[in-house]
Amino acid sequence: MAKIVQTAGRNALGEFAPEFAHFNDDVLFGENWNNQDIDVKTRSIITVVALMTSGITDSSLKFHLQNAKNHGVTQKEIAAIITHVAFYAGWPKGWAVFNLAKEVWSDGEGDLPYEDEAMRVHAKQMVFPIGEPNDTYAKYFIGQSYLAPVSTSQVGIFNVTFEPGCRNNWHIHHAKSGGGQILVCVAGRGYYQEEGKEAIELNPGDCINIPAEVKHWHGAAPDSWFSHLAVEVPGEEISNEWCEAVTDAEYGKLKD
């Protein structure tokens, strides 16, 4: 988990109340929020409940509602949490918190149906859906991948998502003429490698043009989810040849 860093205290009160700013930024957030005895999602929920029961319904609660969402609390979960606490803390407090929660969870993202927190964060970073598990081609992948069709007419375009460490086998796009593939990275960090060449790191916005008859593979970095659009370049007599898997030794040579 990335370390939580807070500067709000120093930004607002650094000169007026430096000790308070220190306790807020360095102790409350710097030490307490980075404590690993309970996970950060649970810590976010506890904080929302504590503020709600205290009747705090200002910008600080909205900040912590957003923080809870960022750490994986879904719309259904926050609705259940607020409803449950309202029975004990007071119904008017529940109404007040729901008004803030609706603002935080009504930004068009919907209730993402992913239990994995890192997967949820990754999904929020792109406009294309993650799609369904790529079961049809699972035997050509190490690790779990997902497939979401973007266009299936004129030119085939698919959003392919790889969990950390996932990569496809070496493969070749054959064509009598034309053909090949274009990859456009849309989220996360990954790699592309042609046979006999060094792997190329891919980040959002990077584009790779893969001619026909070039043996290659692509996939996620060891520590990051990764998504790219795969564009099928039209051609004559096109086919795809799947080859051997990318070994752990080959994959282990990548930069972390």
LOSE-838006 format. One record per residue: residue in one letter; x, y, z of N, C-alpha, C in turn. Coordinates in steps of 0.05 Angstrom, whole numbers, plus 5000, padded with zeros to 4 digits. Layout:
BEGIN
  residuo  neast  nnorth   nup  caeast  canorth  caup  ceast  cnorth   cup
        A      X       Y     Z       X        Y     Z      X       Y     Z
...
This chain:
BEGIN
  residuo  neast  nnorth   nup  caeast  canorth  caup  ceast  cnorth   cup
        M   5017    4976  5000    5000     5000  5000   5018    5025  5000
        A   5010    5045  4984    5026     5070  4983   5023    5084  5009
        K   5045    5096  5018    5044     5111  5044   5026    5135  5042
        I   5010    5139  5063    4992     5162  5064   5007    5186  5074
        V   5007    5208  5058    5021     5232  5065   5000    5255  5067
        Q   5001    5270  5088    4982     5292  5092   4997    5318  5097
        T   4988    5340  5084    5001     5366  5088   4980    5387  5094
        A   4955    5379  5098    4933     5399  5102   4938    5416  5127
        G   4949    5404  5148    4954     5419  5173   4974    5441  5168
        R   4996    5435  5155    5016     5456  5150   5007    5476  5130
        N   4991    5467  5110    4981     5486  5090   4962    5506  5103
        A   4945    5497  5122    4925     5515  5134   4935    5529  5159
        L   4951    5515  5175    4958     5525  5202   4988    5525  5208
        G   5004    5522  5187    5033     5519  5191   5045    5541  5208
        E   5038    5566  5202    5050     5589  5216   5033    5596  5241
        F   5007    5592  5240    4990     5600  5262   4991    5580  5285
        A   4992    5554  5279    4992     5533  5299   5010    5510  5290
        P   5036    5514  5290    5054     5493  5279   5053    5467  5294
        E   5048    5467  5321    5047     5442  5336   5022    5426  5327
        F   4999    5440  5325    4975     5426  5316   4979    5415  5288
        A   4992    5431  5270    4997     5421  5243   5015    5397  5244
        H   5035    5396  5261    5052     5373  5264   5037    5349  5273
        F   5020    5351  5293    5004     5329  5303   4985    5318  5281
        N   4973    5337  5266    4954     5329  5246   4968    5314  5223
        D   4990    5326  5212    5003     5315  5189   5021    5291  5195
        D   5037    5293  5217    5058     5274  5222   5049    5251  5240
        V   5030    5257  5259    5022     5236  5278   4995    5223  5270
        L   4974    5240  5268    4948     5229  5260   4949    5214  5234
        F   4959    5228  5213    4960     5216  5186   4986    5201  5182
        G   5009    5214  5189    5035     5202  5183   5040    5176  5197
        E   5031    5174  5222    5035     5149  5237   5010    5132  5240
        N   4988    5144  5250    4964     5129  5255   4952    5117  5229
        W   4949    5134  5209    4936     5124  5184   4954    5104  5169
        N   4980    5104  5174    4998     5085  5161   5003    5060  5177
        N   4990    5059  5201    4992     5035  5217   4978    5012  5203
        Q   4991    4988  5202    4981     4966  5187   4965    4945  5203
        D   4959    4952  5228    4944     4932  5245   4916    4928  5235
        I   4904    4949  5223    4879     4946  5209   4882    4958  5181
        D   4868    4947  5161    4872     4957  5134   4859    4985  5131
        V   4868    4999  5111    4860     5027  5107   4830    5030  5100
        K   4819    5010  5087    4790     5011  5081   4774    5011  5107
        T   4781    4992  5125    4768     4991  5151   4772    5016  5167
        R   4796    5027  5166    4802     5052  5180   4785    5075  5170
        S   4781    5075  5143    4764     5096  5131   4735    5094  5140
        I   4725    5070  5142    4697     5066  5151   4694    5074  5180
        I   4713    5067  5197    4712     5074  5225   4712    5105  5228
        T   4728    5118  5212    4729     5148  5214   4703    5160  5206
        V   4691    5151  5185    4665     5161  5176   4644    5157  5198
        V   4644    5133  5210    4625     5128  5232   4629    5146  5256
        A   4655    5150  5263    4661     5167  5286   4652    5196  5281
        L   4657    5206  5258    4648     5233  5252   4618    5236  5251
        M   4605    5215  5240    4575     5216  5238   4563    5216  5266
        T   4573    5198  5283    4561     5197  5310   4566    5222  5326
        S   4588    5237  5319    4594     5262  5332   4578    5286  5320
        G   4563    5281  5299    4548     5302  5287   4564    5320  5268
        I   4588    5310  5260    4605     5326  5242   4596    5321  5213
        T   4584    5340  5201    4574     5336  5173   4584    5358  5155
        D   4608    5368  5160    4619     5390  5144   4639    5378  5124
        S   4657    5395  5114    4676     5387  5093   4695    5364  5102
        S   4700    5363  5128    4718     5342  5138   4705    5314  5134
        L   4679    5312  5138    4666     5287  5134   4666    5280  5104
        K   4661    5300  5087    4661     5295  5058   4688    5285  5049
        F   4709    5297  5061    4737     5288  5055   4740    5258  5062
        H   4730    5250  5085    4733     5223  5093   4714    5204  5079
        L   4691    5214  5069    4675     5197  5052   4689    5192  5026
        Q   4701    5213  5014    4717     5209  4990   4740    5191  4994
        N   4753    5193  5017    4775     5176  5024   4766    5147  5026
        A   4742    5143  5038    4731     5115  5040   4726    5104  5012
        K   4715    5120  4994    4710     5111  4967   4736    5104  4953
        N   4756    5121  4957    4782     5117  4944   4795    5091  4953
        H   4788    5082  4977    4800     5058  4988   4781    5034  4986
        G   4762    5035  4967    4746     5012  4960   4719    5009  4971
        V   4709    5028  4987    4682     5026  4998   4662    5032  4975
        T   4644    5014  4970    4625     5017  4948   4601    5033  4956
        Q   4584    5040  4937    4560     5055  4942   4541    5039  4960
        K   4539    5013  4954    4521     4996  4970   4532    4993  4998
        E   4558    4991  5001    4569     4989  5028   4565    5014  5044
        I   4570    5038  5033    4567     5063  5048   4538    5067  5055
        A   4519    5060  5037    4491     5063  5043   4483    5045  5067
        A   4494    5020  5068    4488     5002  5090   4501    5012  5116
        I   4525    5023  5114    4539     5033  5138   4523    5057  5150
        I   4516    5076  5133    4501     5100  5143   4474    5092  5155
        T   4460    5074  5141    4434     5065  5151   4437    5051  5179
        H   4457    5034  5181    4461     5020  5206   4467    5039  5229
        V   4485    5058  5224    4494     5077  5245   4471    5096  5252
        A   4454    5102  5233    4432     5121  5238   4413    5110  5260
        F   4410    5084  5262    4393     5073  5283   4405    5079  5311
        Y   4431    5081  5313    4444     5085  5338   4451    5115  5343
        A   4458    5129  5322    4468     5156  5325   4446    5177  5321
        G   4425    5169  5307    4403     5188  5302   4396    5190  5273
        W   4370    5189  5267    4361     5190  5239   4368    5215  5225
        P   4365    5239  5237    4373     5264  5223   4403    5264  5215
        K   4420    5252  5231    4448     5250  5223   4451    5232  5198
        G   4435    5211  5197    4436     5194  5173   4429    5210  5148
        W   4408    5226  5149    4400     5242  5127   4422    5261  5119
        A   4434    5274  5138    4456     5293  5132   4479    5280  5119
        V   4487    5256  5128    4510     5242  5116   4503    5232  5089
        F   4478    5222  5085    4470     5213  5058   4472    5235  5037
        N   4465    5260  5045    4467     5282  5026   4496    5286  5017
        L   4515    5282  5034    4543     5285  5027   4552    5260  5011
        A   4544    5237  5020    4552     5212  5006   4542    5211  4977
        K   4518    5221  4973    4507     5222  4945   4525    5238  4927
        E   4536    5260  4937    4554     5277  4921   4579    5262  4914
        V   4590    5247  4934    4615     5233  4930   4612    5209  4911
        W   4590    5195  4914    4587     5170  4897   4570    5175  4872
        S   4562    5199  4866    4546     5204  4842   4562    5219  4820
        D   4587    5209  4816    4604     5222  4796   4605    5206  4770
        G   4585    5188  4766    4584     5174  4740   4600    5149  4739
        E   4614    5141  4761    4630     5117  4760   4613    5092  4765
        G   4590    5096  4779    4573     5074  4785   4586    5057  4808
        D   4573    5036  4815    4583     5018  4836   4600    4996  4823
        L   4626    5000  4823    4643     4981  4810   4643    4954  4823
        P   4638    4933  4808    4633     4907  4820   4659    4891  4825
        Y   4680    4903  4834    4705     4889  4838   4713    4889  4867
        E   4718    4865  4878    4725     4863  4906   4754    4872  4911
        D   4772    4867  4891    4800     4874  4894   4803    4905  4893
        E   4815    4916  4915    4817     4945  4917   4834    4957  4894
        A   4857    4944  4888    4874     4954  4867   4861    4953  4840
        M   4844    4933  4836    4829     4931  4811   4808    4953  4808
        R   4796    4960  4831    4777     4982  4831   4791    5009  4824
        V   4813    5013  4836    4829     5038  4831   4836    5039  4801
        H   4845    5016  4790    4853     5015  4762   4829    5021  4744
        A   4806    5010  4750    4782     5014  4734   4774    5044  4733
        K   4779    5058  4755    4772     5086  4757   4790    5104  4740
        Q   4813    5093  4732    4833     5109  4718   4828    5110  4687
        M   4808    5095  4678    4804     5094  4649   4774    5096  4642
        V   4768    5105  4618    4741     5108  4609   4730    5082  4598
        F   4747    5063  4591    4738     5037  4580   4733    5017  4602
        P   4713    5000  4598    4708     4980  4619   4729    4958  4619
        I   4732    4945  4642    4750     4922  4644   4740    4898  4630
        G   4714    4894  4630    4702     4872  4616   4701    4847  4632
        E   4698    4825  4617    4695     4798  4629   4721    4783  4629
        P   4724    4763  4647    4748     4746  4646   4752    4735  4618
        N   4777    4736  4609    4784     4727  4582   4788    4697  4581
        D   4766    4683  4587    4767     4654  4590   4774    4640  4563
        T   4764    4650  4541    4768     4637  4515   4798    4634  4509
        Y   4814    4654  4516    4842     4654  4510   4859    4650  4535
        A   4847    4640  4557    4862     4637  4582   4886    4619  4579
        K   4885    4599  4562    4908     4580  4559   4932    4594  4547
        Y   4928    4618  4535    4951     4632  4523   4961    4654  4541
        F   4952    4655  4566    4961     4675  4585   4971    4663  4610
        I   4991    4676  4623    4999     4669  4650   4986    4691  4668
        G   4969    4682  4686    4954     4701  4702   4927    4708  4690
        Q   4911    4724  4704    4884     4730  4696   4883    4755  4678
        S   4869    4753  4655    4865     4776  4638   4835    4779  4634
        Y   4827    4803  4624    4799     4810  4620   4797    4823  4592
        L   4773    4820  4580    4769     4829  4553   4743    4845  4551
        A   4744    4869  4539    4721     4885  4535   4720    4895  4506
        P   4702    4885  4490    4700     4894  4462   4692    4924  4461
        V   4707    4939  4446    4701     4968  4441   4688    4971  4414
        S   4699    4957  4394    4688     4957  4367   4692    4930  4354
        T   4670    4919  4342    4672     4893  4329   4665    4894  4300
        S   4661    4919  4289    4656     4923  4261   4677    4941  4249
        Q   4681    4940  4223    4701     4955  4209   4729    4947  4219
        V   4737    4956  4243    4762     4949  4254   4757    4939  4283
        G   4768    4916  4289    4765     4905  4316   4782    4920  4336
        I   4769    4929  4358    4784     4943  4379   4774    4931  4405
        F   4793    4922  4421    4786     4909  4447   4803    4921  4469
        N   4791    4926  4492    4806     4935  4516   4814    4909  4530
        V   4840    4905  4533    4851     4881  4546   4863    4890  4572
        T   4855    4878  4594    4865     4885  4621   4880    4861  4633
        F   4903    4866  4644    4920     4846  4656   4923    4851  4686
        E   4920    4831  4703    4926     4834  4731   4957    4836  4734
        P   4967    4846  4756    4996     4848  4760   5010    4821  4754
        G   5031    4822  4738    5046     4798  4731   5034    4782  4708
        C   5011    4788  4699    4998     4774  4677   5010    4782  4650
        R   5015    4762  4633    5025     4768  4606   5015    4746  4587
        N   5013    4753  4562    5005     4732  4542   5030    4718  4532
        N   5025    4695  4518    5047     4680  4506   5060    4695  4483
        W   5084    4687  4476    5095     4697  4451   5075    4690  4429
        H   5071    4708  4410    5053     4702  4388   5060    4718  4364
        I   5048    4711  4341    5054     4724  4315   5028    4729  4301
        H   5024    4753  4291    5001     4760  4274   5010    4755  4245
        H   4999    4735  4232    5006     4729  4205   4987    4744  4185
        A   4997    4751  4162    4981     4763  4141   4996    4762  4115
        K   4980    4757  4094    4992     4757  4067   5000    4786  4059
        S   4983    4804  4068    4989     4833  4065   4973    4848  4087
        G   4984    4871  4094    4971     4887  4116   4974    4872  4142
        G   4953    4873  4158    4952     4858  4183   4969    4870  4205
        G   4974    4855  4226    4988     4864  4249   4969    4875  4270
        Q   4980    4890  4289    4964     4900  4311   4976    4926  4322
        I   4958    4943  4333    4966     4968  4346   4957    4966  4375
        L   4975    4973  4394    4969     4973  4422   4970    5002  4432
        V   4949    5010  4446    4948     5037  4458   4944    5034  4488
        C   4964    5041  4504    4961     5038  4533   4942    5059  4544
        V   4922    5050  4560    4902     5068  4571   4903    5070  4601
        A   4916    5052  4615    4918     5054  4644   4939    5034  4655
        G   4951    5041  4677    4970     5023  4689   4997    5024  4676
        R   5013    5003  4682    5040     5001  4671   5045    4972  4661
        G   5056    4970  4637    5061     4943  4626   5086    4943  4609
        Y   5088    4921  4593    5112     4917  4576   5104    4905  4549
        Y   5119    4911  4529    5118     4899  4503   5146    4891  4495
        Q   5148    4867  4483    5175     4857  4475   5173    4842  4449
        E   5191    4848  4431    5194     4833  4406   5217    4813  4410
        E   5216    4791  4397    5237     4771  4399   5264    4783  4391
        G   5284    4779  4408    5311     4788  4402   5316    4817  4410
        K   5296    4831  4422    5299     4859  4429   5292    4862  4459
        E   5301    4885  4470    5295     4892  4498   5265    4899  4501
        A   5254    4892  4524    5226     4899  4529   5223    4929  4531
        I   5199    4939  4523    5193     4968  4523   5171    4972  4545
        E   5176    4990  4563    5156     4996  4584   5134    5013  4571
        L   5109    5007  4579    5086     5021  4568   5071    5035  4591
        N   5065    5060  4586    5049     5077  4605   5026    5090  4590
        P   5006    5100  4604    4983     5112  4590   4991    5132  4569
        G   4979    5128  4545    4985     5145  4522   5005    5133  4503
        D   5021    5113  4512    5041     5101  4494   5027    5084  4473
        C   5039    5083  4449    5027     5069  4427   5049    5051  4414
        I   5042    5026  4409    5060     5007  4396   5048    4997  4370
        N   5063    4999  4349    5054     4988  4323   5069    4962  4318
        I   5054    4940  4315    5065     4913  4312   5060    4904  4283
        P   5080    4903  4267    5076     4893  4239   5069    4863  4239
        A   5058    4853  4218    5053     4825  4215   5080    4810  4215
        E   5079    4785  4224    5102     4766  4223   5123    4773  4244
        V   5117    4790  4264    5136     4796  4285   5128    4781  4310
        K   5146    4764  4320    5140     4749  4345   5143    4767  4369
        H   5124    4767  4387    5124     4786  4409   5106    4777  4432
        W   5107    4791  4454    5088     4787  4476   5083    4814  4489
        H   5062    4816  4505    5056     4840  4521   5040    4833  4545
        G   5042    4850  4566    5028     4845  4591   5035    4865  4612
        A   5026    4859  4636    5028     4878  4659   5056    4877  4671
        A   5063    4899  4685    5087     4899  4702   5081    4882  4726
        P   5102    4873  4740    5098     4855  4763   5081    4868  4786
        D   5082    4895  4788    5069     4908  4810   5046    4926  4802
        S   5035    4922  4777    5015     4941  4768   4994    4927  4750
        W   4969    4935  4754    4948     4928  4734   4955    4943  4708
        F   4946    4933  4686    4953     4944  4660   4930    4940  4640
        S   4923    4961  4625    4903     4958  4604   4912    4972  4579
        H   4908    4959  4556    4913     4971  4531   4891    4965  4511
        L   4886    4983  4492    4869     4977  4470   4885    4961  4450
        A   4874    4939  4440    4886     4923  4419   4870    4927  4394
        V   4883    4940  4374    4870     4946  4349   4879    4926  4328
        E   4860    4912  4316    4866     4893  4295   4869    4907  4268
        V   4893    4907  4257    4897     4920  4231   4887    4902  4209
        P   4869    4913  4192    4858     4896  4170   4880    4887  4151
        G   4876    4863  4140    4896     4852  4122   4884    4829  4107
        E   4900    4817  4090    4892     4794  4073   4902    4768  4085
        E   4885    4749  4088    4892     4722  4098   4906    4725  4126
        I   4892    4738  4144    4904     4743  4171   4898    4719  4189
        S   4916    4713  4207    4913     4692  4227   4932    4699  4251
        N   4927    4685  4272    4943     4689  4296   4956    4663  4305
        E   4982    4663  4309    4996     4638  4318   5005    4642  4347
        W   4995    4626  4365    5004     4627  4393   5028    4608  4396
        C   5048    4618  4410    5073     4603  4414   5077    4597  4443
        E   5102    4593  4451    5108     4585  4479   5103    4608  4499
        A   5100    4601  4524    5095     4620  4545   5121    4636  4550
        V   5117    4660  4561    5140     4677  4570   5148    4665  4597
        T   5173    4655  4598    5182     4642  4622   5186    4662  4645
        D   5186    4651  4670    5192     4668  4693   5219    4681  4691
        A   5238    4667  4679    5265     4678  4676   5265    4701  4657
        E   5251    4699  4635    5249     4721  4616   5234    4745  4628
        Y   5212    4739  4641    5196     4760  4654   5211    4773  4677
        G   5227    4757  4691    5242     4768  4714   5264    4788  4707
        K   5270    4790  4681    5291     4809  4672   5280    4837  4670
        L   5253    4840  4672    5241     4866  4669   5248    4884  4693
        K   5248    4910  4689    5252     4929  4711   5226    4929  4728
        D   5229    4928  4754    5206     4931  4772   5196    4959  4773
